[in-house]
Amino acid sequence: MGSRIQEKIGRNKQENGDYLADTLIDICFVTSYKIEDLLKMPPTRRARLIERYKERFCKQ
């Protein structure tokens, strides 16, 4: 099961760069989401979650 998750993360890195994968991992630490849930989540919902994460935790 872990290898399937690693494959999905690897695919996300190839498609969107390391930044998205790192952001998803960070979101897992600050929310109750599991990485599997974030990878299965519809792209628009995931994008909104990432934006909320950036607004709240990535203030410069």
MOPAC internal coordinates of N, CA, C and O (Angstrom, degrees):
PM7 1SCF
backbone

  N    0.0000 0     0.00 0     0.00 0    0    0    0
  C    1.4484 1     0.00 0     0.00 0    1    0    0
  C    1.5236 1   110.84 1     0.00 0    2    1    0
  O    1.2310 1   120.44 1   140.57 1    3    2    1
  N    1.3142 1   116.76 1   -39.43 1    3    2    1
  C    1.4530 1   120.37 1   179.57 1    5    3    2
  C    1.5123 1   112.69 1   -61.86 1    6    5    3
  O    1.2310 1   120.34 1   145.68 1    7    6    5
  N    1.3181 1   116.96 1   -34.32 1    7    6    5
  C    1.4586 1   119.40 1  -178.42 1    9    7    6
  C    1.5238 1   111.26 1   -68.79 1   10    9    7
  O    1.2310 1   119.91 1   145.81 1   11   10    9
  N    1.3302 1   117.77 1   -34.19 1   11   10    9
  C    1.4685 1   119.94 1   176.87 1   13   11   10
  C    1.5236 1   110.42 1   -64.60 1   14   13   11
  O    1.2310 1   120.86 1   139.51 1   15   14   13
  N    1.3200 1   115.96 1   -40.49 1   15   14   13
  C    1.4638 1   120.01 1   178.52 1   17   15   14
  C    1.5211 1   109.78 1   -65.04 1   18   17   15
  O    1.2310 1   120.46 1   136.76 1   19   18   17
  N    1.3235 1   116.72 1   -43.24 1   19   18   17
  C    1.4627 1   120.54 1   178.78 1   21   19   18
  C    1.5209 1   110.66 1   -62.49 1   22   21   19
  O    1.2310 1   119.95 1   142.23 1   23   22   21
  N    1.3374 1   117.70 1   -37.77 1   23   22   21
  C    1.4606 1   120.67 1   177.49 1   25   23   22
  C    1.5238 1   110.63 1   -63.57 1   26   25   23
  O    1.2310 1   120.30 1   136.59 1   27   26   25
  N    1.3394 1   117.03 1   -43.41 1   27   26   25
  C    1.4621 1   120.49 1   179.28 1   29   27   26
  C    1.5206 1   110.95 1   -63.63 1   30   29   27
  O    1.2310 1   120.47 1   137.90 1   31   30   29
  N    1.3250 1   116.71 1   -42.10 1   31   30   29
  C    1.4640 1   120.10 1   178.15 1   33   31   30
  C    1.5206 1   109.70 1   -64.01 1   34   33   31
  O    1.2310 1   120.49 1   137.63 1   35   34   33
  N    1.3270 1   116.67 1   -42.37 1   35   34   33
  C    1.4640 1   120.73 1   177.64 1   37   35   34
  C    1.5124 1   111.64 1   -60.58 1   38   37   35
  O    1.2310 1   120.47 1   138.22 1   39   38   37
  N    1.3323 1   116.71 1   -41.78 1   39   38   37
  C    1.4604 1   120.90 1   178.17 1   41   39   38
  C    1.5210 1   110.36 1   -64.05 1   42   41   39
  O    1.2310 1   120.35 1   137.33 1   43   42   41
  N    1.3349 1   116.94 1   -42.67 1   43   42   41
  C    1.4630 1   120.17 1   177.71 1   45   43   42
  C    1.5214 1   110.89 1   -61.72 1   46   45   43
  O    1.2310 1   120.04 1   140.72 1   47   46   45
  N    1.3268 1   117.52 1   -39.28 1   47   46   45
  C    1.4661 1   120.26 1   178.47 1   49   47   46
  C    1.5183 1   110.47 1   -63.46 1   50   49   47
  O    1.2310 1   120.07 1   138.71 1   51   50   49
  N    1.3258 1   117.47 1   -41.29 1   51   50   49
  C    1.4589 1   120.68 1  -179.75 1   53   51   50
  C    1.5199 1   110.97 1   -66.18 1   54   53   51
  O    1.2310 1   120.63 1   139.49 1   55   54   53
  N    1.3360 1   116.40 1   -40.51 1   55   54   53
  C    1.4557 1   120.30 1  -176.75 1   57   55   54
  C    1.5243 1   112.58 1   -78.23 1   58   57   55
  O    1.2310 1   120.05 1   140.26 1   59   58   57
  N    1.3102 1   117.52 1   -39.74 1   59   58   57
  C    1.4612 1   120.99 1  -170.48 1   61   59   58
  C    1.5212 1   114.29 1  -119.83 1   62   61   59
  O    1.2310 1   119.88 1   177.18 1   63   62   61
  N    1.2837 1   117.84 1    -2.82 1   63   62   61
  C    1.4485 1   120.85 1  -179.39 1   65   63   62
  C    1.5137 1   112.44 1    89.26 1   66   65   63
  O    1.2310 1   121.10 1   -12.85 1   67   66   65
  N    1.3173 1   115.50 1   167.15 1   67   66   65
  C    1.4625 1   121.53 1  -178.65 1   69   67   66
  C    1.5228 1   112.19 1   -63.57 1   70   69   67
  O    1.2310 1   120.29 1   153.07 1   71   70   69
  N    1.3250 1   117.06 1   -26.93 1   71   70   69
  C    1.4603 1   120.69 1  -176.03 1   73   71   70
  C    1.5246 1   111.50 1   -58.60 1   74   73   71
  O    1.2310 1   120.24 1   134.45 1   75   74   73
  N    1.3381 1   117.14 1   -45.55 1   75   74   73
  C    1.4609 1   120.21 1  -179.27 1   77   75   74
  C    1.5163 1   110.93 1   -64.05 1   78   77   75
  O    1.2310 1   119.94 1   135.03 1   79   78   77
  N    1.3093 1   117.71 1   -44.97 1   79   78   77
  C    1.4666 1   120.63 1  -179.91 1   81   79   78
  C    1.5248 1   110.57 1   -61.31 1   82   81   79
  O    1.2310 1   120.28 1   136.16 1   83   82   81
  N    1.3235 1   117.07 1   -43.84 1   83   82   81
  C    1.4686 1   120.44 1   178.25 1   85   83   82
  C    1.5273 1   111.08 1   -63.31 1   86   85   83
  O    1.2310 1   120.62 1   140.07 1   87   86   85
  N    1.3313 1   116.42 1   -39.93 1   87   86   85
  C    1.4589 1   120.66 1   178.97 1   89   87   86
  C    1.5196 1   110.91 1   -64.17 1   90   89   87
  O    1.2310 1   120.15 1   137.11 1   91   90   89
  N    1.3401 1   117.31 1   -42.89 1   91   90   89
  C    1.4644 1   120.45 1   179.31 1   93   91   90
  C    1.5210 1   111.15 1   -62.58 1   94   93   91
  O    1.2310 1   120.39 1   139.86 1   95   94   93
  N    1.3035 1   116.85 1   -40.14 1   95   94   93
  C    1.4650 1   120.35 1   178.23 1   97   95   94
  C    1.5234 1   110.19 1   -65.09 1   98   97   95
  O    1.2310 1   120.28 1   138.28 1   99   98   97
  N    1.3315 1   117.08 1   -41.72 1   99   98   97
  C    1.4672 1   120.54 1   177.11 1  101   99   98
  C    1.5252 1   111.40 1   -61.57 1  102  101   99
  O    1.2310 1   120.48 1   138.63 1  103  102  101
  N    1.3335 1   116.69 1   -41.37 1  103  102  101
  C    1.4614 1   120.66 1   179.48 1  105  103  102
  C    1.5237 1   110.27 1   -61.77 1  106  105  103
  O    1.2310 1   120.21 1   142.40 1  107  106  105
  N    1.3210 1   117.19 1   -37.60 1  107  106  105
  C    1.4708 1   120.51 1   178.13 1  109  107  106
  C    1.5243 1   111.00 1   -61.06 1  110  109  107
  O    1.2310 1   120.42 1   143.96 1  111  110  109
  N    1.3214 1   116.80 1   -36.04 1  111  110  109
  C    1.4622 1   120.01 1  -179.02 1  113  111  110
  C    1.5264 1   112.49 1   -72.29 1  114  113  111
  O    1.2310 1   119.76 1   147.33 1  115  114  113
  N    1.3247 1   118.06 1   -32.67 1  115  114  113
  C    1.4627 1   120.05 1  -175.27 1  117  115  114
  C    1.5283 1   113.33 1   -99.48 1  118  117  115
  O    1.2310 1   119.91 1   174.68 1  119  118  117
  N    1.3279 1   117.79 1    -5.32 1  119  118  117
  C    1.4629 1   121.29 1   177.88 1  121  119  118
  C    1.5190 1   109.34 1  -126.93 1  122  121  119
  O    1.2310 1   121.07 1     1.27 1  123  122  121
  N    1.2982 1   115.55 1  -178.73 1  123  122  121
  C    1.4668 1   120.11 1   177.94 1  125  123  122
  C    1.5219 1   111.94 1   -92.85 1  126  125  123
  O    1.2310 1   119.92 1  -174.80 1  127  126  125
  N    1.3396 1   117.76 1     5.20 1  127  126  125
  C    1.4598 1   120.83 1   179.63 1  129  127  126
  C    1.5186 1   111.04 1   -71.27 1  130  129  127
  O    1.2310 1   121.16 1   -33.05 1  131  130  129
  N    1.3198 1   115.39 1   146.95 1  131  130  129
  C    1.4590 1   121.61 1   171.54 1  133  131  130
  C    1.5159 1   107.22 1   -98.39 1  134  133  131
  O    1.2310 1   120.46 1   -24.72 1  135  134  133
  N    1.3246 1   116.73 1   155.28 1  135  134  133
  C    1.4643 1   120.33 1  -178.53 1  137  135  134
  C    1.5260 1   110.65 1   -59.51 1  138  137  135
  O    1.2310 1   120.05 1   144.87 1  139  138  137
  N    1.3310 1   117.51 1   -35.13 1  139  138  137
  C    1.4648 1   120.41 1   178.92 1  141  139  138
  C    1.5226 1   110.65 1   -61.55 1  142  141  139
  O    1.2310 1   120.70 1   139.38 1  143  142  141
  N    1.3336 1   116.27 1   -40.62 1  143  142  141
  C    1.4610 1   120.69 1  -179.97 1  145  143  142
  C    1.5235 1   111.12 1   -65.75 1  146  145  143
  O    1.2310 1   120.56 1   139.41 1  147  146  145
  N    1.3116 1   116.53 1   -40.59 1  147  146  145
  C    1.4636 1   120.05 1  -179.86 1  149  147  146
  C    1.5228 1   111.47 1   -66.76 1  150  149  147
  O    1.2310 1   120.19 1   143.59 1  151  150  149
  N    1.3278 1   117.24 1   -36.41 1  151  150  149
  C    1.4592 1   120.24 1  -179.55 1  153  151  150
  C    1.5252 1   111.86 1   -72.76 1  154  153  151
  O    1.2310 1   120.10 1   149.88 1  155  154  153
  N    1.3247 1   117.42 1   -30.12 1  155  154  153
  C    1.4655 1   121.53 1   179.52 1  157  155  154
  C    1.5245 1   112.28 1   -85.17 1  158  157  155
  O    1.2310 1   120.48 1   163.75 1  159  158  157
  N    1.3143 1   116.69 1   -16.25 1  159  158  157
  C    1.4592 1   122.56 1  -175.79 1  161  159  158
  C    1.5322 1   110.24 1   -63.22 1  162  161  159
  O    1.2310 1   120.17 1   -37.93 1  163  162  161
  N    1.3393 1   117.28 1   142.07 1  163  162  161
  C    1.4681 1   119.53 1   175.79 1  165  163  162
  C    1.5344 1   110.52 1   -57.14 1  166  165  163
  O    1.2310 1   120.15 1   -37.52 1  167  166  165
  N    1.3280 1   117.31 1   142.48 1  167  166  165
  C    1.4759 1   120.88 1  -175.59 1  169  167  166
  C    1.5257 1   114.25 1   -55.46 1  170  169  167
  O    1.2310 1   119.96 1   142.35 1  171  170  169
  N    1.3268 1   117.67 1   -37.65 1  171  170  169
  C    1.4702 1   118.48 1  -178.69 1  173  171  170
  C    1.5212 1   111.27 1   -68.31 1  174  173  171
  O    1.2310 1   120.54 1   139.51 1  175  174  173
  N    1.3192 1   116.57 1   -40.49 1  175  174  173
  C    1.4688 1   119.82 1   178.29 1  177  175  174
  C    1.5215 1   110.84 1   -66.54 1  178  177  175
  O    1.2310 1   120.70 1   139.50 1  179  178  177
  N    1.3386 1   116.26 1   -40.50 1  179  178  177
  C    1.4603 1   120.36 1   178.68 1  181  179  178
  C    1.5255 1   110.07 1   -64.21 1  182  181  179
  O    1.2310 1   120.27 1   141.10 1  183  182  181
  N    1.3199 1   117.08 1   -38.90 1  183  182  181
  C    1.4669 1   120.58 1   179.25 1  185  183  182
  C    1.5291 1   110.97 1   -63.60 1  186  185  183
  O    1.2310 1   120.39 1   139.05 1  187  186  185
  N    1.3490 1   116.86 1   -40.95 1  187  186  185
  C    1.4706 1   119.73 1   177.27 1  189  187  186
  C    1.5144 1   111.28 1   -64.40 1  190  189  187
  O    1.2310 1   120.33 1   139.83 1  191  190  189
  N    1.3309 1   116.97 1   -40.17 1  191  190  189
  C    1.4644 1   121.27 1   178.33 1  193  191  190
  C    1.5292 1   110.50 1   -62.92 1  194  193  191
  O    1.2310 1   120.40 1   137.97 1  195  194  193
  N    1.3240 1   116.85 1   -42.03 1  195  194  193
  C    1.4662 1   121.12 1   178.77 1  197  195  194
  C    1.5254 1   110.19 1   -63.95 1  198  197  195
  O    1.2310 1   120.32 1   138.46 1  199  198  197
  N    1.3303 1   116.99 1   -41.54 1  199  198  197
  C    1.4655 1   119.71 1   178.82 1  201  199  198
  C    1.5281 1   111.33 1   -62.88 1  202  201  199
  O    1.2310 1   120.54 1   136.60 1  203  202  201
  N    1.3329 1   116.58 1   -43.40 1  203  202  201
  C    1.4743 1   119.42 1   177.44 1  205  203  202
  C    1.5205 1   110.68 1   -62.68 1  206  205  203
  O    1.2310 1   120.58 1   140.18 1  207  206  205
  N    1.3293 1   116.50 1   -39.82 1  207  206  205
  C    1.4690 1   120.88 1   178.01 1  209  207  206
  C    1.5288 1   109.98 1   -61.05 1  210  209  207
  O    1.2310 1   120.61 1   134.06 1  211  210  209
  N    1.3302 1   116.44 1   -45.94 1  211  210  209
  C    1.4688 1   120.35 1  -179.53 1  213  211  210
  C    1.5233 1   111.05 1   -61.69 1  214  213  211
  O    1.2310 1   120.63 1   136.28 1  215  214  213
  N    1.3340 1   116.39 1   -43.72 1  215  214  213
  C    1.4631 1   120.06 1  -179.37 1  217  215  214
  C    1.5213 1   111.86 1   -62.02 1  218  217  215
  O    1.2310 1   120.89 1   140.02 1  219  218  217
  N    1.3154 1   115.90 1   -39.98 1  219  218  217
  C    1.4597 1   119.82 1  -174.41 1  221  219  218
  C    1.5259 1   113.28 1   -83.70 1  222  221  219
  O    1.2310 1   119.87 1   138.20 1  223  222  221
  N    1.3278 1   117.86 1   -41.80 1  223  222  221
  C    1.4601 1   120.53 1  -169.55 1  225  223  222
  C    1.5270 1   115.08 1  -110.16 1  226  225  223
  O    1.2310 1   119.61 1   166.75 1  227  226  225
  N    1.3074 1   118.34 1   -13.25 1  227  226  225
  C    1.4712 1   119.55 1  -175.12 1  229  227  226
  C    1.5171 1   111.86 1  -110.51 1  230  229  227
  O    1.2310 1   120.24 1  -146.04 1  231  230  229
  N    1.3032 1   117.15 1    33.96 1  231  230  229
  C    1.4633 1   119.96 1   177.93 1  233  231  230
  C    1.5158 1   108.94 1   -71.42 1  234  233  231
  O    1.2310 1   121.71 1   -42.84 1  235  234  233
  N    1.3257 1   114.34 1   137.16 1  235  234  233
  C    1.4714 1   118.86 1  -177.38 1  237  235  234
  C    1.4991 1   111.09 1  -106.02 1  238  237  235
  O    1.2310 1   120.10 1   180.00 1  239  238  237

